[in-house]
Amino acid sequence: MEIIIGSKNPTKVKAVAEIFEGDQVIAITAESNVPAQPFSDEETRQGAINRAMECRKSTTNGIGIGLEGGVMFIDDTLYLCNWGALVSEDWQVHTASGARIALPKEIVESLKNGFELGDIMDDYANRKEVSTHEGTIGIFTNDLVSRKEMFAHVVKLLRGQWEYWK
């Protein structure tokens, strides 16, 4: 079966390939149609759905998966959030969310000024391409949880729903 993932980010592609081992995983660039830095659960979830729908439209016999990272406030604390969506062969939409972790207050102003979290984290952690490697979650969990693992958990939730509702 074709599994179309709406990102060429290696952490997202590897997460999908790990959970759909044995299937043909194809990475395409799919638009989220939300801000480059989603700032709520709603925006982040919608971005994942939009990517998954675009992926599903690109195949006649497969499923589409969209994965989106974002941030969201609870009271006055900013949290990392992530959402995934799977659009099945019959156009059913399944969504799931994963790990959340509080982010340092120093990051909030840069995000509010329009910078993306991945770019901020490169400077903050003095590393390169954090978003394609360990991710913000990897930095703030001291590499106990990687970005790929975080998204793999979401993909497991999506696959489980899809298989249950088939």
C-alpha positions, 0 to 999 in steps of 0.5 A: 500500500502507498503511504503518502507523507506530506513532508520531506523532513527526515524525522517525520518520514522516518517516523512513518516508515517505522510504523508502516514498515513493509509499505511503500512510504512516499514523501511529498511536500504538502502545504499546511495552509496554516501559519508557518508557526502554528500557535494553537492546537486548532491551527496545528491540527488543521495543518496536519489535516490539510497536509494529509488531505493533499497527500490522499488526493495524490494517490488512487490506492493509498492513504495520506498522512500529515504531521504538524508541530506547533506551540500552544498556551495553557494559561501563561505557559507555552507548550510544544504540541504536535498533531497528526492526521491520516486520511484513509482510502475512503476519505475518513479523517483520523487525528491524534496528538502527542507529547507536550512539554513546557517551553522556556519563557525566553522563546515566547517573544521570538515566536510572537515576532514571527520566527519559527521554533526550529530556527529559534532552537538552532540559536537557543541550543547552539546547534544546526537543523534541530528540526530535522534531527532531535527536535525541540523535544530532544533538546528539552528532554536531554535526548530522552525523547527525539522528534522522530519518536514523538511523531512515531507515537502519533503515527501509531495512534493514527494507524491504530484508529485507521485499522480499528475503523476499517 
